[in-house]
Amino acid sequence: MNGAQAVIRTLVGGGVDVCFANPGTSEMHFVAALDDVRSMRAVLTLFEGVATGAADGYARMAGRPAATLLHLGPGLGNGIANLHNARRARSPLVNVVGDHALTHKRLDAPLESDVDALAGAVSGWVRRSLTTGEVGADVADAIAAAARGQVATLVLPADVSWGDGASVAAVPARRPAPHPAPEVVDDVARVLGSSTVLFLGGGAVGEAGLRAAAQVAAGTGSRLLAETFPARMARGAGVPDVLKLPYPPDAAREQLAGVQHLVLVGAVEPVAFFGYPGTDGRLVPSGCTVHVLATPAEDAVAALQQLAELAAPGATPAVADARRPGLPTGALELRTLAEVVGALLPEHAIVVDEALTSGRFLPGATVGAPPHDWLTLTGGAIGQGLPAATGAAVACPDRPVVSLQADGSAMYTVQALWTQAREGLDVTTVVCDNGAYAILAAELENVGATSGGERAGQLLDLGGPSLDFVALATGMGVPATRATTAEELATQFRTALAEPGPHLIDAVLPR
């Protein structure tokens, strides 16, 4: 058995049976081995950032790793932004990066680079396979490392792949996440009350975690907040409705004003995304004590259930009522776009939200929709939405995926549409087309760059020429329409949801 065959067989044996790939010459033995191991599903992407983002979306929904296959340092570099988002989401991901044959490294060929250093920036675990005989064990270790909620990068030299004498290795059993110590739960129970906020992230914003947290809130008067960009959050009718901490620092500080005890549950201490002149990036109020009920590596759901049993036995958690906005009419704007989504969102949908500034009304419009999952831009590196929707659809083929996508960030990874068409994925993309990097217009003011004029504005504007998302989508095999009114959006959204396969709607919004 050659090294590439052992790699794929070990991956499949360890439960990693999907690989999002953009291969090159150094990965050809891996590609050839796919014919020998048909239980591995290989999904071709046209850009490495689509492969890494899709693996992230897959992991968030499947709860287990997908693999990627990238070509040398430049290919890894193209995929780094969405590996960064995966790292922030604590997604399990096995990132296989091909490299030059060990005998070729010394020649400094044109594509030579320090793959290990690049990988280290976004990986919790990095290893370079050096011998064919050990490659199976290396893959098994990579799977075990990824299962701990991190990107595990295996650098695979070409001659290790083509060499003979490899064997399949068994993957160690996954260890369950540790529970917090009883004294930690006791200490947190003593500070619960109206001046306490439970700050939720990770597994704590799944349905079981939200119910336990809402029980604590109901029984103690404590407040609940979720991190700004959770990896996967349960929402909808019958699920506790928990507000997310706002993105703008001033609004976040307002939400936290007066809090004396901030309890972290599967989340880290909140800070502003950026530093602004004359302001402190730390959002926790002065005099507030920060407590840790469960770290992101611990079982946040178990911690909340223990806390609820101790501090709020018998309390009834508040949940969202079933309600939908009426279908709007007239002009298509941010509010009416959100109302259309809320009115028509199907049951058990997976919503991938990279609407950015166009999404401000979405939470309120969808809170009472049928139960669904909401995926967000965890690391802030835009271009995550379309790939993550692709991976989520591969992971959950029986669930509709709705991708709410800003126009500027859509262009980072628009090639994901081709993969959706090729794989026949049930993804409905709504492009929020306001013709601008609108978030940067606000940030220009926030950072105090008040001298920004016409030339600065040109770097924030997407016109001249305007992007034609209908042409872009149809050119990659995805049926597409354009909506300019609320009625048109509702008709097109309903049709797209009813028909199998991918669709795109270009929702034209005011600039």
Secondary structure, 3 states (H helix, E strand, C coil): CEHHHHHHHHHHHCCCCEEEECCCHHHHHHHHHCCCCCCCEEEECCCHHHHHHHHHHHHHHHCCCEEEEEEHHHHHHHHHHHHHHHHHHCCCEEEEEEECCCCCHHHCCCCCCCHHHHHHCCCCEEEECCCHHHHHHHHHHHHHHHCCCCEEEEEEEHHHHHCECCCCCCCCCCCCCCCCCHHHHHHHHCCCCCCEEEEECHHHHCHHHHHHHHHHHHHHCCEEEECCCCCCEEECCCCCCCCECCCCHHHHHHHHCCCCEEEEECCCCCECCCCCCCCCCECCCCCCEEEEEECCCCCHHHHHHHHHHHHCCCCCCCCCCCCCCCCCCCECCHHHHHHHHHHHCCCCCEEEEECHHHHCCHHHHHCCCCCEEEECCCCCCCCCHHHHHHHHHHHCCCCCEEEEEEHHHHCCCCCHHHHHHHHCCCEEEEEEECCECHHHHHHHHHCCCCCCCHHHHHCCECCCCCCCHHHHHHHCCCCEEEECEHHHHHHHHHHHHHCCCCEEEEEECCC
